[in-house]
Amino acid sequence: MKKNILTITISGLICFLICCKQENNKESESTVSIDTTKKEVWAELVETNTMLVKPEGWDDEYWKSVHKNMDCQQLFNTILKAVLTGKKKAYDIFTDSVLTIDEVKEMVNTGQTVSANKDTQAPTISADDLSLIRMREKWIFDKEKFSLEKQVSRIDLIYKKLDENGEYIGDKPLFYVHLNN
């Protein structure tokens, strides 16, 4: 009988301790959720454009000051390599359909570009041909740190559209990739 009472008492004590521990975990979880109230979503989805072609009338010095250390070559090569190796999927900007690796290779190798030599049969699009990088972002503001975090979910590569004389007349989409998924 004393063994049963002792067993019940110990079992009850263990259950009590487990419940207390779970309650403490809930308190620490609520502390984490309180921390997240220090952040607020300013924009669920924002599309931003980064121009890579200097607009008419812009001073060279100012243009260079707003594009410091921007390595378009690295950006372009990293994205293209990820697509061509199958690490990332490329999507058609108009239809959102997945492009095959061969379709991407064909797009890159047959697009009209600035650096295209008139004598070359298949001009190649390179980082120098990019005119715009468009990104879709989520903006999260941290009230405590007074800082803005941008979570980029998609990058579109846009290249220079040229007229028959090789003059820049606008933009043409290449493809886009998703980030963080």
HELIX and SHEET records of a PDB file:
HELIX    1   1 LYS A    2  THR A   36  1                                  35    
HELIX    2   2 ASP A   60  VAL A   66  1                                   7    
HELIX    3   3 CYS A   72  LEU A   84  1                                  13    
HELIX    4   4 ILE A  101  THR A  110  1                                  10    
HELIX    5   5 ALA A  127  ASP A  129  5                                   3    
SHEET    1   A 6 LYS A  39  MET A  51  0                                        
SHEET    2   A 6 LEU A 130  ASP A 142 -1                                        
SHEET    3   A 6 SER A 147  LEU A 162 -1                                        
SHEET    4   A 6 TYR A 168  HIS A 178 -1                                        
SHEET    5   A 6 ALA A  90  TYR A  91 -1                                        
SHEET    6   A 6 VAL A  98  LEU A  99 -1                                        
END                                                                             
